[in-house]
Structures are given as structure tokens and as C-alpha cells.
Amino acid sequence: MNTHNLPRRPSARRFSRLCLGAVATLVLSACAMPHPPANVSAEAKLTPATPSTVDLMHLPPPRKKIIAAVYAFRDETGQYKPTPDSAFSTAVTQGAASMLMKALKDSGWYIPVEREGLQSLLTERRVLRAVDEHDTQKGQPGATVPNLLPASIIFDGGIVAYDSNVRTGGLGAEFLGIGLTTQYSVDQVTVNLRAVDVNTGEILNSISTTKTIYSYEIHPSLFKFVNFYDLLEVEGGITHNEPAQLAVKEAIDAAVMHLTIQGLKDHEWQLKNPSDWNSPVIQRYLNSQSEYAVTVTPRKAISLDNGAVPAVAMKQPTN
């Protein structure tokens, strides 16, 4: 009987390798399964300060603090997170007004007054007045409720744009079964902030700031035959996503900084010490504002059948 053409049975050593690989696969699958809820092990920390927050805290003091009110600072983009993440979750935070109030407080230039929750504040003041009247009727001295602080400036605006995947790309290489691939994507958020004079309704300044949100992924892999029958394949990866709420906070802090320095430049408010105008923080933002310029290119003449005519015809004044 010719036994040369019969398939060879796997050896005991190869069979043990297969069993070991199956056990390793089951262990890795078990690690990926959901676990029951665990106790909180790490304590909560303060939100990290953005670079513009640090600049706000190092801003020289004003001659007089400005009472400012924020009625609303909403998400005006209408953007939602892409599916399959969530079709009902917004792409940016809905707490931008709270971030703006925090930025005004951190700057040391403004006294923020509560206006977003004004109805709750007025309700509590009515309760205080009722208690005051009750104590007065009993002959006890009541506590006088002071008047609310009127704001001289209203800060308005919102998150006006959120663009996903403004830039995407990647790079990969593989040699002898060892490879590495990288991918990245860039989103962009734009914030508009304006200061309104309460007495006249005039818009004193309007600032728009843009912040990019950077995300990348690194994916190494190994694909190798350890012998004629056995294949070894190992994959890994790490992903870094810049938090969108911190990007929005950075854009809001930068807008407050630019708006404050622009008001100094326009003599709408003043420094406590005029020599602080030459401080590095103010000069750096002044230089960035000077680089922001709009160049208007004159439109060329349009050539028609009857000759060249200017693109825009100016109306001649009539006597």
C-alpha cells in the first residue's frame, strides 16, 4: 500500500501550539467583554487650563472693573455627532455660556452678573422680601435686600461653526511582515463674541476666533510565519482625540482676551497702570491682531464685445 500521498497528521507539538493559540484568543476575548460597574478610584480634578486661560490670568489689572452680563451664548451650528456615535448628540457643548462667564471672571477685568438664570434669582429675592416683611410685622429688624447690579456691557454671540474632517490623511509602511500605519483628522470650531453698550446699544467690538481639534491614530502590526504551519499575527493601536469642549473653551478664552485688548486699544476702558501697555501678554495679542488684515484685490475690467468696461460702475453725483 502506497502511503506517500496520504496527508500527514499534525504532530503533538503543533497541536499544542494550536491549543495555546485558542486559549490566548479566548482570554483576549474575555478581556474585551463588559465588566460589572466598579467603584470610582481616581478623584476629580480641576479642568485643565488652556493657553488663553493662562493669558487671561496674567492680564494686567484694570482701572475699574466692568459689570458685564451674559444672557445667552448658544450653539448656533446645528451640528450633530456623525453616526453611528449618536444621531441625537450635538457635536459641541451646550454649556458655552458657563464657559464665557468663567473666562470673564478669570480675566479680573469684569464683574459677571447672573442673567441666564435671572428668573430663579428673582424668585429667591421675592422670598427674601417676604421674610423681611414677616419679621417687620413681628417688630424684628428685617434684612434689607439690596438692588441688583446693572450691567454696563452685554456679551453676546455663540458658537457659529463646526466643520468636521477639514483635513484627513495617513501614512503606512510594512516590511517583512512588520508594519505601522498612522491616520489623522482635523476638525475646526469657530466662536463669535461681541460686546454691546447697554446705554446706546452700540456694538463696541466683535471678535471671531477659530480653534482646530486634532485627532490621530497609530496602529502597529506584526504578521509572521513562525514555521511552515504556524502564523503569528499581532496588532495594537492608540488613538488620541483632543477634547472638543476644551477646544471651545480655548476659543472663548481667546475671544475674551482679544476683545479686552481691542477695547484698550480703542480707549473704551483703561489700565490701572498705563505702563502695563508694554507687557508681553498685551503686546503679543496686539501683534496677532496686526497680522489679521483683509486685503481687497481690485477687480479687473471685464472685456465685452463693445470694449473693456469696469466691473463696478460708480454712480455719479447729481447736481
C-alpha positions as CSV (number, residue, x, y, z in Angstrom):
1,M,0.0,0.0,0.0
2,N,1.4,3.4,-1.0
3,T,1.3,5.8,1.9
4,H,3.3,8.7,0.4
5,N,0.2,10.5,-0.9
6,L,-1.7,10.4,2.4
7,P,-2.0,13.7,4.4
8,R,0.2,13.8,7.4
9,R,-1.3,14.1,10.8
10,P,-0.3,17.2,12.8
11,S,2.3,16.4,15.4
12,A,1.7,16.7,19.1
13,R,3.9,19.8,19.2
14,R,1.9,21.6,16.6
15,F,-1.3,20.5,18.2
16,S,-0.2,22.0,21.5
17,R,0.6,25.3,19.7
18,L,-2.9,25.4,18.3
19,C,-4.4,24.8,21.7
20,L,-2.3,27.5,23.2
21,G,-3.3,30.0,20.5
22,A,-7.0,29.1,21.0
23,V,-6.6,29.7,24.8
24,A,-4.9,33.0,24.2
25,T,-7.8,34.1,21.8
26,L,-10.4,33.2,24.5
27,V,-8.5,35.1,27.1
28,L,-8.3,38.2,25.0
29,S,-12.0,37.9,24.1
30,A,-12.9,37.7,27.8
31,C,-10.9,40.9,28.5
32,A,-13.0,42.7,25.8
33,M,-16.3,41.6,27.4
34,P,-18.1,44.2,29.6
35,H,-17.4,44.0,33.3
36,P,-19.7,45.0,36.1
37,P,-19.5,48.6,37.4
38,A,-16.6,49.4,39.5
39,N,-16.0,51.9,42.3
40,V,-14.5,55.3,41.5
41,S,-10.8,55.0,42.1
42,A,-9.5,58.4,40.9
43,E,-10.6,61.7,42.4
44,A,-12.0,64.5,40.3
45,K,-9.6,67.3,39.3
46,L,-10.0,70.8,38.1
47,T,-10.4,71.3,34.3
48,P,-7.0,71.9,32.7
49,A,-6.3,75.5,31.9
50,T,-6.0,76.3,28.2
51,P,-3.2,78.6,27.0
52,S,-5.6,81.5,26.6
53,T,-6.8,80.9,30.2
54,V,-3.2,81.4,31.4
55,D,-3.0,84.6,29.4
56,L,-6.3,85.9,31.0
57,M,-4.9,85.3,34.5
58,H,-1.8,87.2,33.6
59,L,-3.6,90.2,32.2
60,P,-2.7,93.5,33.9
61,P,-5.4,94.9,36.2
62,P,-7.9,97.5,35.0
63,R,-8.5,100.9,36.4
64,K,-12.1,99.9,37.2
65,K,-13.8,96.6,36.7
66,I,-16.6,96.4,34.2
67,I,-20.0,94.9,35.1
68,A,-20.9,92.5,32.3
69,A,-24.0,90.3,31.7
70,V,-24.3,87.2,29.5
71,Y,-27.9,86.4,28.6
72,A,-27.1,83.6,26.1
73,F,-24.2,82.1,24.3
74,R,-25.6,79.2,22.4
75,D,-24.6,76.6,19.9
76,E,-25.7,78.1,16.5
77,T,-24.1,75.4,14.3
78,G,-26.9,72.8,14.4
79,Q,-24.2,70.1,14.1
80,Y,-24.7,66.6,15.5
81,K,-22.2,63.9,16.0
82,P,-21.8,61.6,13.0
83,T,-23.4,58.2,13.1
84,P,-23.1,55.6,14.4
85,D,-21.9,57.6,17.5
86,S,-25.2,59.3,18.2
87,A,-27.8,60.9,15.9
88,F,-29.2,63.0,18.8
89,S,-26.0,64.2,20.5
90,T,-24.6,67.6,19.5
91,A,-21.1,68.0,18.1
92,V,-20.2,70.8,20.5
93,T,-21.0,71.6,24.1
94,Q,-24.2,73.3,25.1
95,G,-22.6,75.0,28.2
96,A,-20.7,77.7,26.3
97,A,-22.4,80.4,28.4
98,S,-20.9,79.0,31.5
99,M,-17.5,78.9,29.9
100,L,-17.8,82.5,28.9
101,M,-18.8,83.5,32.5
102,K,-15.8,81.6,33.8
103,A,-13.5,83.4,31.3
104,L,-14.8,86.8,32.3
105,K,-14.3,86.0,35.9
106,D,-10.8,84.7,35.4
107,S,-9.7,87.8,33.5
108,G,-10.1,90.0,36.6
109,W,-11.5,92.8,34.3
110,Y,-15.2,92.0,34.6
111,I,-17.8,91.5,37.3
112,P,-20.2,89.0,35.7
113,V,-23.8,89.3,36.9
114,E,-26.4,86.5,36.6
115,R,-28.8,86.9,33.7
116,E,-29.2,83.4,32.3
117,G,-30.9,82.2,35.4
118,L,-32.5,85.5,36.2
119,Q,-35.9,84.1,36.9
120,S,-34.6,81.8,39.7
121,L,-32.7,84.8,41.1
122,L,-35.8,87.0,41.2
123,T,-37.8,84.2,42.8
124,E,-35.3,83.9,45.7
125,R,-35.3,87.7,46.1
126,R,-39.1,87.7,46.4
127,V,-38.7,85.0,49.1
128,L,-36.2,87.3,51.0
129,R,-38.6,90.2,50.8
130,A,-41.5,88.1,52.1
131,V,-39.3,87.0,55.1
132,D,-38.3,90.6,55.6
133,E,-41.9,91.8,55.7
134,H,-42.8,89.0,58.1
135,D,-40.0,90.0,60.5
136,T,-41.0,93.6,60.3
137,Q,-44.6,92.8,61.2
138,K,-43.3,91.0,64.3
139,G,-41.3,94.0,65.3
140,Q,-38.0,92.4,64.5
141,P,-35.5,94.2,62.3
142,G,-35.5,92.8,58.8
143,A,-32.7,92.4,56.4
144,T,-32.9,94.9,53.5
145,V,-32.5,93.3,50.1
146,P,-30.1,95.4,48.0
147,N,-30.8,96.2,44.4
148,L,-29.3,94.1,41.6
149,L,-26.2,95.4,39.9
150,P,-27.0,96.9,36.5
151,A,-24.6,95.8,33.7
152,S,-22.9,98.3,31.5
153,I,-21.9,95.8,28.8
154,I,-23.7,92.7,27.4
155,F,-21.6,89.9,25.9
156,D,-23.4,88.1,23.2
157,G,-22.6,85.7,20.4
158,G,-22.2,82.0,20.2
159,I,-20.6,79.0,18.5
160,V,-21.1,79.8,14.9
161,A,-19.4,77.0,13.0
162,Y,-18.1,73.4,13.5
163,D,-16.5,71.8,10.5
164,S,-15.6,68.1,10.6
165,N,-12.7,66.5,8.8
166,V,-11.3,69.7,7.5
167,R,-8.1,67.7,6.8
168,T,-7.6,64.0,6.9
169,G,-4.7,61.8,6.0
170,G,-2.5,59.0,6.9
171,L,0.7,57.1,6.2
172,G,1.7,53.4,6.4
173,A,4.6,51.1,5.7
174,E,5.3,47.4,6.0
175,F,8.5,45.3,5.7
176,L,8.9,41.6,6.3
177,G,5.5,41.4,8.0
178,I,6.2,44.3,10.4
179,G,4.1,47.4,9.6
180,L,3.0,50.7,11.1
181,T,0.1,52.9,9.9
182,T,-1.0,56.3,11.1
183,Q,-4.2,58.3,10.4
184,Y,-5.2,61.8,11.5
185,S,-8.1,64.1,11.1
186,V,-8.6,67.8,11.9
187,D,-11.9,69.5,12.9
188,Q,-12.5,73.2,13.4
189,V,-14.7,75.2,15.7
190,T,-15.4,79.0,15.3
191,V,-16.7,81.3,18.1
192,N,-18.0,84.8,17.7
193,L,-18.1,87.2,20.7
194,R,-19.4,90.8,20.7
195,A,-19.6,93.5,23.3
196,V,-22.8,95.7,23.4
197,D,-23.0,99.0,25.2
198,V,-26.2,98.9,27.3
199,N,-26.7,102.7,27.2
200,T,-26.6,103.1,23.5
201,G,-27.0,99.6,22.1
202,E,-23.8,100.2,20.1
203,I,-21.7,97.1,19.3
204,L,-18.3,98.1,20.7
205,N,-16.3,95.2,19.3
206,S,-16.9,91.9,17.6
207,I,-14.3,89.1,17.6
208,S,-14.2,85.7,15.9
209,T,-11.7,83.0,16.9
210,T,-11.1,79.6,15.4
211,K,-9.6,76.5,17.1
212,T,-8.6,73.3,15.4
213,I,-9.4,69.9,17.0
214,Y,-6.7,67.4,16.2
215,S,-7.1,63.6,16.4
216,Y,-4.7,60.9,15.3
217,E,-4.3,57.1,15.5
218,I,-1.1,54.9,15.5
219,H,-1.6,51.3,14.5
220,P,1.4,48.9,14.6
221,S,1.1,45.3,13.4
222,L,3.2,42.1,13.1
223,F,2.5,39.3,10.5
224,K,5.0,36.5,10.5
225,F,5.2,32.7,10.0
226,V,7.0,31.2,12.9
227,N,7.3,27.9,10.9
228,F,5.8,26.3,7.9
229,Y,2.4,25.6,9.5
230,D,2.1,28.3,12.2
231,L,1.3,32.0,11.6
232,L,1.8,34.7,14.2
233,E,-0.3,37.9,13.9
234,V,-0.1,40.8,16.5
235,E,-2.0,44.1,16.3
236,G,-2.2,47.1,18.5
237,G,-3.1,50.7,18.4
238,I,-3.5,54.0,20.2
239,T,-5.8,56.9,19.5
240,H,-5.7,60.5,20.7
241,N,-8.7,62.8,20.4
242,E,-8.4,66.4,21.5
243,P,-11.5,67.1,23.7
244,A,-14.0,69.3,21.8
245,Q,-15.2,71.1,25.0
246,L,-11.6,72.2,25.8
247,A,-11.2,73.5,22.2
248,V,-14.4,75.5,22.6
249,K,-13.2,76.8,25.9
250,E,-9.8,77.8,24.3
251,A,-11.7,79.7,21.5
252,I,-13.9,81.5,24.1
253,D,-11.0,82.5,26.3
254,A,-9.1,83.8,23.3
255,A,-12.1,85.8,22.2
256,V,-12.4,87.4,25.6
257,M,-8.7,88.2,25.6
258,H,-8.8,89.8,22.1
259,L,-12.0,91.7,22.9
260,T,-10.4,93.2,26.1
261,I,-7.2,94.3,24.4
262,Q,-9.2,95.7,21.5
263,G,-11.2,97.8,24.0
264,L,-7.9,99.1,25.5
265,K,-6.7,100.0,22.0
266,D,-9.9,101.9,21.3
267,H,-9.8,103.7,24.7
268,E,-13.1,102.1,25.8
269,W,-11.5,101.1,29.1
270,Q,-8.2,101.8,30.8
271,L,-5.4,100.0,32.6
272,K,-4.7,100.7,36.3
273,N,-1.1,101.3,35.4
274,P,-0.6,102.8,31.9
275,S,2.9,101.4,31.7
276,D,1.4,97.9,31.6
277,W,0.5,98.6,28.0
278,N,4.0,97.3,27.2
279,S,3.5,94.0,29.0
280,P,4.4,90.9,26.9
281,V,0.9,89.5,27.1
282,I,-0.7,92.6,25.6
283,Q,2.0,93.1,23.0
284,R,1.7,89.6,21.8
285,Y,-2.0,89.9,21.2
286,L,-1.6,93.3,19.6
287,N,0.9,91.7,17.2
288,S,-1.5,88.9,16.3
289,Q,-4.2,91.5,15.7
290,S,-2.0,93.5,13.4
291,E,-1.3,90.3,11.4
292,Y,-5.1,90.0,10.9
293,A,-5.7,92.1,7.8
294,V,-8.2,92.0,5.0
295,T,-6.6,92.6,1.6
296,V,-9.1,93.8,-1.0
297,T,-7.9,93.0,-4.6
298,P,-9.3,95.4,-7.1
299,R,-11.5,93.7,-9.7
300,K,-10.2,93.7,-13.2
301,A,-12.1,95.1,-16.1
302,I,-14.4,92.7,-18.0
303,S,-13.9,92.5,-21.7
304,L,-17.1,92.7,-23.7
305,D,-17.9,93.0,-27.4
306,N,-18.1,96.7,-27.2
307,G,-14.8,97.1,-25.3
308,A,-13.5,96.9,-21.8
309,V,-15.7,98.3,-19.0
310,P,-15.1,98.5,-15.3
311,A,-16.5,95.6,-13.2
312,V,-18.3,98.0,-10.8
313,A,-19.8,101.2,-12.1
314,M,-19.9,104.1,-9.6
315,K,-23.0,106.3,-9.7
316,Q,-22.1,109.9,-10.5
317,P,-23.4,112.5,-8.1
318,T,-26.2,114.7,-9.5
319,N,-26.2,118.4,-9.1
